[in-house]
Amino acid sequence: MHSMSRLLKESWTLVEERQDKLASYFYARMFLSNPQLRELFPVQMDVQRARLLGAIVTAVQTVDDPERFGEYLRSLGRDHRKFHAEPEHYDTVGFALMDALRTFAGEQWSVEYDQAWRDAYGRIAQAMMQGAEADANTPPYLHAEVISHERRSRDIAVFTCKTLQPIQYEPGQYLSVETRYQPRLWRMYSPANAVRMDNTIDFHVRAIGAGWVSSALVRKLQPGDMVRLAAPMGSMMLDRKSSRDIVFVAGGTGLAPIKAMIEELAKFNRNRWVHVFFGAKDRDDLYDLETLNEIASRFPWLSVVPACSEDPTWDGEQGNISDVIVRHGPWDNHDVFVSGSPSMVKATMRSLAEMRVPSIRIKYDAFGDM
């Protein structure tokens, strides 16, 4: 197992520098050998470019962690049903991948490398197909109607949609969302509520730079629009068996999954203290603070600490949320959940490590350019 993992990592270094070109070649090869595959991908390929290849490479690199690897891939396979992926598509992707690697690695590509990638890809495809197969009786996605849409700040919106069939997910997980404004471009968003009887779901979205989907969800989406939601994924979930107190650290719209978990806790929690740290650049970006404070006023076990990193007029905590949590610690006996941008999650993980919080007690969700 380990030598396979070594061969994969070693051979990837031969092409890593040129992965953009490798990705272009990989897609061109794939679409040439099976033109119908092109229809499964978004019109704007530049956004998509690194995604499929990135997912394959991530999967290949986790080959030496069979349990995590297997579960991750089965859920990826379930998720890919929304693209109408068929078994023969996996073969086409495999051929294109091998061809691209051989082409860009050049002289140094060896029979051993070839074999290692073929075996690893074979396992990936098999696990994904098993995941898809196990889910074959459920629809690959659900339709939902937008029933309300509210701009909360310069670039943040909160919208609620109602699915036409019941939907199941665990608070803390995320769903893939697709709209008519960017067909076939799916992006992950966490519901900001626990499952409700009326099948409504709240989403918090920030329009990020050139993020096609996030901009559409914030600036174009309106009540009456239909969206599609695909299978829940992610493992940032509450452990009901734990009796430890909880620390939630949210950056910006990273508040959504944390709010869902608080809602879930409200159903059964009697004895766990829950501390929420909510960080943003300025007060405008503390877009849901009012609701959060209102929830805290109803539940004595819940406390909320908001902080701004770039707002001198803010009279609460100042600084990055990753530093604010240090001032309020120690947290080494707590379960910790971190949700926000990759840089915010990284900084918070560093603070937690310095505070000696065991990594086994930390769950996180970092979401990038949406």
Residue pairs with C-beta under 8 A, 6 or more apart in sequence:
1 63
1 64
1 66
2 64
4 63
4 64
4 116
4 119
4 120
5 61
5 63
5 64
7 112
7 113
7 116
8 60
8 61
8 63
8 116
8 117
8 120
9 61
10 113
11 101
11 105
11 109
11 110
11 113
11 116
11 117
12 57
12 60
12 61
14 104
14 105
14 106
14 108
14 109
15 22
15 101
15 104
15 105
18 104
19 50
19 53
20 49
20 50
21 104
22 53
22 100
22 101
22 104
23 49
23 50
23 53
24 49
25 99
25 100
25 103
25 104
26 53
26 96
26 97
26 99
26 100
27 41
27 45
27 49
27 52
27 96
29 95
29 96
29 99
29 100
30 37
30 92
30 93
30 96
31 37
31 38
33 92
33 95
33 96
34 88
34 89
34 92
37 89
37 92
40 83
40 84
40 85
40 89
40 184
41 48
41 184
42 48
42 182
42 183
42 184
42 185
43 183
43 184
44 182
44 185
44 212
47 185
47 212
48 185
52 93
53 97
55 76
56 93
56 97
56 121
56 124
59 69
59 72
59 73
59 76
59 124
60 117
60 120
60 121
60 124
62 68
62 69
62 72
63 69
63 120
63 123
69 127
70 127
73 124
73 127
73 128
73 131
74 127
74 128
74 130
74 131
74 134
75 131
75 231
75 233
76 128
76 131
77 127
77 128
77 129
77 130
77 131
77 132
77 133
78 131
78 132
78 134
78 135
78 231
79 176
79 230
79 231
79 233
80 128
80 132
81 132
81 135
81 140
81 141
81 230
81 231
82 140
82 141
82 176
82 178
82 186
82 228
82 230
82 231
83 184
84 140
85 128
85 132
87 129
90 125
90 128
90 129
91 125
93 125
94 118
94 121
94 122
94 125
97 117
97 121
98 114
98 117
98 118
98 121
101 109
101 113
101 117
102 109
102 114
105 113
135 231
139 165
140 230
140 231
141 176
141 178
141 228
141 229
141 230
141 231
142 163
142 164
142 165
142 167
142 228
142 229
142 230
143 163
143 164
143 226
143 227
143 228
143 229
144 161
144 162
144 163
144 164
144 201
144 226
144 227
144 228
144 229
145 161
145 162
145 164
145 224
145 225
145 226
146 159
146 160
146 161
146 221
146 222
146 223
146 224
146 225
146 226
146 227
147 160
147 161
147 162
147 200
147 223
148 159
148 160
148 223
149 157
149 158
149 159
149 160
149 221
149 222
149 223
150 157
150 158
150 159
151 157
151 218
152 158
152 287
152 288
153 284
153 285
153 287
154 284
155 206
155 207
155 208
155 218
156 204
156 205
156 206
156 207
156 218
156 252
156 253
156 285
156 287
157 204
157 205
157 207
157 217
157 218
157 219
157 221
158 192
158 202
158 203
158 204
158 205
158 287
158 288
159 202
159 203
159 205
159 217
159 221
160 200
160 201
160 202
160 203
161 200
161 201
161 203
161 227
161 229
162 198
162 199
162 200
162 201
163 199
163 201
163 229
164 199
165 199
166 199
167 175
167 195
167 199
167 201
167 229
168 195
168 232
169 175
169 191
169 195
169 232
170 232
170 237
170 238
171 191
171 193
171 194
171 195
171 237
171 238
171 257
171 260
171 261
171 263
171 264
172 190
172 234
172 236
172 237
172 238
172 257
172 258
172 260
172 261
172 337
172 363
172 365
173 190
173 191
173 232
173 233
173 234
173 235
173 236
173 237
173 257
174 188
174 189
174 190
174 191
174 232
174 233
174 234
174 257
174 365
174 367
175 188
175 189
175 190
175 191
175 201
175 229
175 230
175 231
175 232
175 233
176 186
176 187
176 188
176 229
176 230
176 231
176 233
177 186
177 187
177 188
177 189
177 203
177 213
177 217
177 227
177 228
177 229
178 184
178 185
178 186
178 187
178 213
178 227
178 228
178 230
179 213
179 216
179 217
179 220
179 221
179 225
179 227
179 228
180 225
180 226
181 213
181 216
181 220
181 221
182 212
182 213
182 216
185 212
185 213
186 213
186 230
187 211
187 213
187 214
187 370
188 233
188 234
188 367
188 370
189 203
189 204
189 205
189 256
189 370
190 203
190 234
190 256
190 257
190 260
190 339
190 365
191 201
191 202
191 203
191 256
191 257
191 260
192 202
192 203
192 204
192 255
192 256
192 257
192 259
192 260
193 200
193 201
193 202
193 259
193 260
193 263
194 260
194 261
194 263
194 264
194 267
201 229
202 256
203 217
203 256
204 253
204 255
204 256
204 287
204 288
205 214
205 217
205 218
205 253
205 370
206 214
206 218
206 252
206 253
206 370
207 214
207 215
207 217
207 218
207 219
208 214
208 215
208 369
208 370
209 369
210 369
211 369
211 370
213 370
214 370
221 227
234 365
235 363
236 257
236 337
236 339
236 363
236 364
236 365
237 261
237 363
238 261
238 264
238 265
239 335
240 268
242 272
242 335
243 271
243 272
244 272
244 333
244 334
244 335
244 361
245 272
245 273
245 274
245 275
245 333
245 334
245 335
246 265
246 272
246 273
246 274
246 275
246 334
246 335
246 336
246 337
247 275
247 277
247 325
247 331
247 334
247 335
247 336
247 337
248 258
248 261
248 262
248 274
248 275
248 276
248 277
248 336
248 337
248 339
249 277
249 279
249 321
249 322
249 325
249 336
249 337
249 338
249 339
249 340
249 348
250 258
250 276
250 277
250 278
250 279
250 321
250 339
250 340
251 279
251 280
251 321
251 339
251 340
251 341
251 344
251 345
251 348
252 279
252 280
252 285
252 340
252 341
252 344
253 287
254 338
254 339
254 340
254 341
254 344
254 365
254 367
255 278
255 288
255 292
255 339
256 339
257 337
257 339
257 365
258 276
258 337
258 339
259 288
259 291
259 292
261 337
262 274
262 276
262 295
262 302
265 272
265 274
266 295
266 299
269 299
269 301
271 301
272 301
273 301
273 303
274 301
274 302
274 303
275 303
275 305
275 328
275 334
276 292
276 296
276 302
276 303
276 304
276 305
277 305
277 307
277 321
277 324
277 325
277 328
278 286
278 289
278 292
278 304
278 305
278 306
278 307
278 321
279 306
279 307
279 308
279 309
279 320
279 321
279 322
279 324
279 340
279 344
280 286
280 287
280 306
280 307
280 308
280 309
281 308
281 309
281 310
281 311
282 308
282 310
282 311
282 314
283 308
283 311
283 313
283 314
285 308
286 306
286 308
289 304
289 306
292 304
292 306
293 304
295 302
296 302
296 303
296 304
305 316
305 317
305 324
305 328
306 316
306 317
307 316
307 317
307 318
307 319
307 320
307 321
307 324
308 314
308 316
308 317
308 318
309 318
309 319
309 320
309 321
311 318
312 318
317 324
317 327
320 344
320 347
321 340
321 344
321 348
322 344
322 347
322 348
322 350
322 351
323 351
325 331
325 348
325 351
325 352
326 351
326 354
326 355
329 355
330 355
330 356
331 352
331 355
331 357
332 355
332 356
332 357
332 358
334 357
334 361
335 361
335 363
336 352
336 357
336 361
336 362
336 363
337 362
337 363
337 364
338 344
338 345
338 348
338 349
338 352
338 362
338 363
338 364
338 365
339 345
339 364
339 365
339 366
339 367
340 348
340 366
340 367
341 366
341 367
341 368
342 366
342 367
342 368
344 366
345 364
345 365
345 366
346 366
348 364
349 362
349 364
352 359
352 362
353 359
